[in-house]
């Protein structure tokens, strides 16, 4: 099992690498930040470290 980079949206290192290949850069961080702004982030609940 791959280590999760983002517990809220289940992104892995492989997802980020695939995103770079498809888009020339990773757009995942932009998507995460947008979700955080709109209240879609649940890191405090889903991440075992609480962040």
Buried (B, 14 or more C-beta within 10 A) or exposed (E): EEEBBBBBBEBBEEBBEEBEEEEEEBEBBEBBEEBEEEEEBEBEEBBEEEE
